[in-house]
Amino acid sequence: MFTIKNVCFILFVTTWRIATVQGQTLLPESHDSLQSETRISGVIMLDYALQDGINREGDDSAEFNSEIRRARLDIKHKLKKNWSAKLQIGFDEEQSSSEIGDSYIRYKRSKRVAITLGRFKEPFGLENTTSSKYITFLELSMVSNALSPSRNIGWMVAAAHSNFTWAFSFVDIESQENDSAPFALGGHLTWGPISNDLQTLHLGFSASLREMDGEIFEIKERAEIHSADKIIESGEIAVDQMQLLGVEMAFLDGPLSYQGEYISTDIQAVDARQDAVFDGFYVQAGYFLSRDTRQYNNGNLVSVRPSSKDGAWELAYRYSELNTRESIEGSKLQTNTLGLNYYYGKNIRLTTNLQYSRSSEAVNGSEDGTGVAFRAQYLF
């Protein structure tokens, strides 16, 4: 009997075979032909935040927090032109422990097609697939963080052809229940109808079918400051199946940048009375005060490289919404964020975000709240 898992395995084996040349092996012919290279890099992010209203815990008028938001070490190894591997180790201050991020082996048949095995971020959305080092604001938008899938173990096939990219994945979802075996099949397509030195237009579509096998799904989200209290919830839902859909757009025009996404999830619960649709969106704009622009490569937004030795300044604004009102414990949260970024070379970035949020339901004794957060980021 054929199941979705059986079909995905057959597709993977077929794709792997097509990606090779007939009569050749994937492995090097001899040890003498090996050409390897190892690179070690990392990032440190230090956050300081002050928030009040719905953003803070308890009844204090304001709350100050500081934290090591991220401390990660990336080890990348390249073997000849076709094989590579990545191991990412992060420090979790809240749990006082280390954690594994990306951990995969990748084979590139050419510059266009790549097959990845291991633990990686599922291909879904623009903001979600952009490195946290390069997003415009301190945190992902609420909807991207709450609904976009994260890292799981499986396989992925991806390719870039001129101004078109695609990626398809099959992953096992990390299970919290001993007797369940959830998995997901997903894809991400992008198209850049305009791509030149002056302007770039990016359009994208993402989808993910998630067979949850009774796993618990729950939204508990902050208003885009990591140290703030979690203020929008869905309650726990035992899920049979989920369908995620997302559309995205970005437009780069010299120092100006525009970006937006809409994401929804349709939940079929084990108990049909808990069936729900949750969704949200964000729109944002940025402007460089210097002669700089955001960089775009193969469907992704990448690092900012200041054109001046004095660095680059960027002003940005984002409006975002997340809606969980179809659940008993749900609500609607709206957040406005004003950001200021300073990039000094490719290694140092200083970011300040001013934020105002409003909820449809009272949280922590209030229906709105403000916050200000600062981050010092160092890449090495």
Buried (B, 14 or more C-beta within 10 A) or exposed (E): EEEEBEEBEEBBEEBBEEBBEEEEEEEBEEEEEEEEEEEEEBBBBBBBBBBBBBBBEEEEEEBEBEBEBBBBBBBBBBBBEBBBBBBBBBBEEEEEEEEEBBBBBBBBBEEEBBBBBBBBBBBBBBBBBBEBBBBBBBBBBBBBBBBBBEBBBBBBBBBBEEBBBBBBBBBEBEBEEEEBBBBBBBBBBBBBEBBEEEEBBBBBBBBBBBBBBBBEBEBBBBBBBBBBBEBBBBBBBBBBBBBBBBBBBBBBEEBBBBBBBBBBBBBBBBEEEBBBEBBBBBBBBBEBEBEBBBBBEBBBBBBBEBEEEEBBBBBBBBBBBBBBBBBEBBBBBBBBBBBBBBBEEEEEBBBBBBBBBBBBBEBBEBBBBBBBBBBBBEBE
